[in-house]
Each structure stands twice: as structure tokens, then as C-alpha cells.
């Protein structure tokens, strides 16, 4: 058995598991909501990492299409669980902000860091220009699908009217169909909708161990998500944060830190094709799968969610997609292009931070 220091050196996020018992203690002892939020968030980060590892390990035992389906289903499991919990609590604006933030985080923050790290270490890096062009088209389609209900709803009726809900449901169905078509065409070496790590990077787990880890981590994240959402409003009031900032910046980071680190690691190893694919496929999964699924799930939870985003979110989405598409269009990247992506992310983050709560 590995000693804990050796295990942590191989899994640097594992040390955050110490926050798990502290979260339970914080709840039982009625600590400050800010402490409960911080500890629950810290606990989710390594658990999300283990969900990703278990999913990749299971995908290694299947063919590319089943592996793509597994990645599609569990690739954003942590964030999906958090947003479902938020929908059940009626925090719909927080949910829509987290959808926007996840897309922006992958396209600007993750891709930006990856280009900076890879560029500083290896100079100008190259990746598949044809794949980048295909990814850009899918990203534009995904954002258009989110834009149309938002723009047309003003002429159709109020955001909670049956007509607008019908439009959101129709768009959600089309988005899921497009995602399924992408999975049907999925190939391990070229699918933009479901990435797979090199075999050398996969965890050497048995199928049984992977399933047990997946079940345990998913159950833990469900509990932690309940804890997190219960203290969201007191945390916003106590820290003076807006719902937009919390949803766009913090919630996506909590659920996706592990995957972000993998993308940066791939760039540092000069595997830019895989690094770009991780960032783009995660964005596409959020836009084409998670968002439409939440529309249907919200109906069963009694808090219907429509795909109507506000003007700030729409502007941020269009900005993120356009700048990332321009950066990747030539199939080459430098650290300066990565810095430009990070600069746009920081500017948007500052703007959302200053929005009134």
C-alpha cells in the first residue's frame, strides 16, 4: 500500500480530502456559512477528480463509442449534481450563470493557462487545424442554440410563460440530438465531443474498483452539493458577492479544477491536440448536454428552467467563443495568445464581481 505522502505526490488534490470530515464537523457544530461553503467546495474538488479517473478507467474497458458515452455522462458529473441541487432550491439564475461560467472557464481560463504553460516550455506549439475548425463550428452552433431562446423570448412572452418554456424545450431536444449524433460519430482520435486520455495516463484500476470509486464519490458529491447550496445565500450576503460572480467564477471552478489541471499537464508535455480537445469537449458537453438536460430535470423538480440568459451572459459567451476560435484558427499557439485568453477571462471576472449582488 502506498504511504500517504507518496500518494499525495502522485495525486496532489488528494490532500483536500481532509476537508471532507471537517465539512461534516462544520455542519454538526453550526460553523459560519462561509466556512461550511469553503470546506464543502474544497471537498468536492478531489472527489470530482476521482469521478474523472474512474470514468476514464471504465472507458478503457469499452470501445470508443461506449467510452464516449461514459465520458459524456460522467465527464461533468460534479457540476451537474451541484446545478441539479441548485435547481431544486430554486436558484435558477445561479444555475444559468454556472452554465455560462463553465463554457467560459474552459475556453478562456483552461485553454489560456494551457497555451501559456505549453508556450513558455516548448515555444510555438501546433495542433490539428482541421479539428480546431470543426470544434469552432460546433461551439458557434452551441452558443447560437443558447442565444435564440434568449433573443426571441422578448417577443414571445415573459420568461416563465408556456410559450417560452416550449421554445426552451424544443431547443433542448435539438441540442441533445446534435450531441447524440456527435457521439455516434465519435472516434477516440478525433471526436470533439468526448476526449480520452493516452493509455499511459489512465489509472490502472480494475473494473470493480472503478465502479466502487464512482459510486462512493458520486454519493459524497450529492451530500456536499446539498451542503453547498444550503449556505449559498448567506455566503453571498456575507461576502457581498453577486449571484453572477458566484455562478460564473466559483461554482465552475469547484467542479472542474481536476480536469483543468489535466489539460494544462497535457500542454506542458507538448500534447496540444489533447489539451485543446479537453477544453473544447468540456465546453461542448456543458452547452449541448448539461444545459438541455437541466431544462428537462427542472420540470420534474417543480422549478422550470428556461434557456433565457441575460445580456451580460450572452455577451460573455459570444466573446469567449469568438476569441478562442480566432486563437485556434491557424492550428498554432503561443504563450502570448494564452495570455490574451486569460486577460479576457480576468476582465469578464472583474465585471461580474462588480455587478451588484
N, C-alpha and C positions, 0 to 999 in steps of 0.2 A: 504494500500500500504506500502511496506517495505521502511524504510528510507535507504538512500544511504549507510551510514556506515555499517548497518546491512546486506544489500545486498552484499557489498564488502566482508564482513567477510565470507559469505557463498560462494561467487564466487570471490576468490582472484585475478583472472585475469581480472575482470571487470574494475578495475581501469585503465587498459591500453586502455580502450575505449576513454579516454580523448585524446589519441594521434590521434584519427580519425579527429576531426576538425582541429587539428594542422597540419596534413598532407595536408589538403586542403589549409590552410593558407600558408604553406611552398611552395606549388606549385604556388599559385597565386602571392606570393611575391618573387618568384625565389630565395629561400634559397639555401644553399650549397647542392650539390647532396648527401653528406654524411648524412646531417640532414634529407633530404627527405627520403632516404633509411631507416634510423633508425626509423623514425616516421611511415612510411608505414609498416615496419616489426612489430613494436610494436602493430599497429592496427590490423594486421592480426591474431595475437596470440589469443586474446579473441574471435574474430569472428569465428575462427576455432573451438574453444571450444563450441560455441553456435550451430554450424553446427552439432557437435557430439551429443550435448544434444537433439537437435530437431530430429535427426535421431533415437536416442535411444527411444525417446518418441513416434515417429511414429511406430517404430518396436514393441513397447509394444501393439499396437492395431492390430497387424497382427500375423500370425502364424510364427513358426521358420524359414521356408523356405523364406517367403516374407521378414521377418526381416533380414535374412542373405543377401538377395539380396539388401535391403536398405543399410545395413552396407557396403556391397561390393561396392555399387555405390557411397555412400557419405562418407564413412569412411576416405578416403584420398582426399576429395574434394578440400580442400585448396591447397594442394600440386599439385594436378592435374591441377588446374586453373593456378597456378604460372608457371608450366612447359609448359602448352599449350601456355601461353603468351610468354615464352622464345623461344619456337619453332617458333612461328610466327615472332619473332625478329631475328631468325637465330642463336640463341645462343645454338647450338646443344650440344657442349661439356659441357656446364653448365647443360643442361638437363640430360645428361648421368651421370655426376658427382652427381647430386641430387638424381638420382635413386640409385646409389651406396651408397650415404650417408644416405638415408632413411633406407635401409636394415641394414647398419652397425649401425646406430643410435639406431634402435630398438633392435638388437641382442646384442650390446655391452654396449651402454650408458644406455638405459632404463632398460634392464634386469640386468645390473650391479648395477645400483642405487637401483633397487628393491631388489636384493639379499642383498645388504649392509644394507639398511634400515630394511628390514624384519629380517635379521640375527642378527643385533645388538639388536633388540627389542624382538625377540622371540627365539633366538638361532637357532639350526638346524631346517630347515623347509622342509616339504615334499610336493610333488605334484605327479600327476598321471604319473608313469613311462611309461606306455603304450602309453599315449598321447604324452609324450615327444619324444618317439621313432618314432611315426608316424610323428610328426612335423619335426623331424630331417631329415627323408626321403624326405618329401616334400620340405624342404629347400635345400637339396642337389640337388634334381631334378630341382628346380627353378634356382639354380646357374649354373648347367650344361647347362640348356637351354640358359643362358646368355653367357656361356663360348664358346659353339660350334660355333656360328657365328663369334666370335672374333678370334678363333684359325684357323678356316677353311678359313676365308676371305683372309688371306695372300696368299693362294694358288689358290683361285678362281679369285681374281682380286682386283682392287682398292676399297676402302671403299664405293665410290659413284657409283660403276659400277652396271648395271642392275642385274648381277648375284648375287652380294652380297645383293642387295635390295630384290631380290626374296627369298634368303635364310632367311633374316630377317622377311619377311612377312610370310613365311611358319612356321618358329619357333613361331612367334607371334600368329598365328592361333592355333597352337597346345597348346600353353600356356593358351590361353583363353578357349579352350575346356576343358583342365585339371581343370581350375578354375571353370567352369560351372559344371563339374562333381562333384567337391567338394561341390558346393552349393546345388546340387540336393540331395546329401547325408547329407546335413547339419542338425544337431540336436543341439538344444540350449545348451545341456550339454556336447557335445563332438566334435563339429566341429572346426578344427584348422583354418578354412578359414574365419570365421565370429563369433566374440565373442559377447556376450550380457551380460550386467551388471545385478546384482541382482535387484529385483524389488524395494528394499529399497533404491537403489542408483539412480533410474531413476527419471527424473524430472516429477513433477505432472502437466503436461500440457495437455490441450485439443488437439484434432487432428487439429483443426483450428489454434490454436496458434502455434503449432509445424510447420505447413506448412508455415504460415506467417513469422516466425522467419527464417526458412530455406531459403525462397525466398529472404528476406531482407539481410541476412548475405552473401548468395552466390553472390548477386549483388554487395555488398560492396567489397567483396574479388576480384571480377573481376576488379573493378576500381583500387583497391590498387595494384593488381598484375601488371597492366599496368604501374602504377606509379613506382613500384619497379624495373621492368625490364628496364624502360627507363633510369634509373640512374646507372645500374649495371656497365657498362664500366667505367664511370667517377669515381665511388667508387673504383673499382679495381685499377685504375691508381693512385688515390689519396692516398689510404691506402697501396699500394704495395702488394695487395693480389693476389694470383693466382686464376684462374677460378676454379681449382680443389678444393681449400680450401673453396671458396665461395659456390660452389655447394655441396660439401660433408659435410661440417660442418654447415654453416649458414642457407642455404635455407631449409634443412630438419627440423632444429630446429624451424624455424619460423612457419611452417605449422603443427607441431606435438607436440608442448610443452604441450598443454592441455591433449592430450592422454597419453603423457609420465607421467604427474602428476597422472593421474588416475591409471596407472599401479603401480606406487610407493605407492599410497594410499592403493591399494588392498594388496600389500605386507606388509605394516605396520599393516594392520588388520588381518594378517596371512591367507589371501586368495591367496595363492601362485599359485593355479591352474589357477585362473582368471588372475593374474598378468603375469604369463608366457604366457598364451594364448593371452593376449593383445599384448605383444611384438612380438610373433611369427606370429599371424594372420596379424598384420600390415606389417611385412616384406613380408609375402606371398602375400598380396594384392598388394604391390608395384611391386614385381617380376612377379607375374602371371597375374595381371590385368592392373595396371597403365602403366608399361613399354610397353607391347604389344599394348595397346590402343593408346599410343603416336606414335607408328610406323604407325598406320593407320591414325590417326588425322594429322600427319605431312605431309602425301601425299596431303591432301586437302588444307594444308596451304602453299604448294609450297616449303617446306624445308624438304625433305625426311630424316627421322631419321632411322638409321640402328642400330642393336643390336651389334655393334662392339665397344668394350670397350678397353681402353689401358691397358698396362701391370700392371700399378700401381693399377688401379681399380680392375682388375682381382685378383691380389694378395691380396688386401684388402678384397674382397668378400670371397675368399676361406678361408682366416684367420678367418674372422668373423663367418662363418658358422661352421668351424671345432671346434673352441674354445667354441662356445656356445653349440654345440652338445655334446662335451665332458663334459661340466659343468652340463648339464641337463640329461645325460645318466642314472644316478643312481636314479633319482627321488628325490634327496635330494639336499639342497643348504645351504651354509653358507655365512657369510659376507665376508670371505676371497676369496671365489670363485667370488663373486660380485666385489671385489676389483681387482681381476685378469682381469675380463672383462673390467673394467674401465681403467686399465693400458694399455691394448691393444688398446682401443679407443684413449687414450691420445697419445700413441706412433704413431699411424697412423695419428692423427690430427697434431702432430708436423711435421711429414714427409711431409704431404700435405701443411702445412703452409710454409715450407722452399722451396717447389718447385718454380722455377722461374715463374713469372707471364707472 
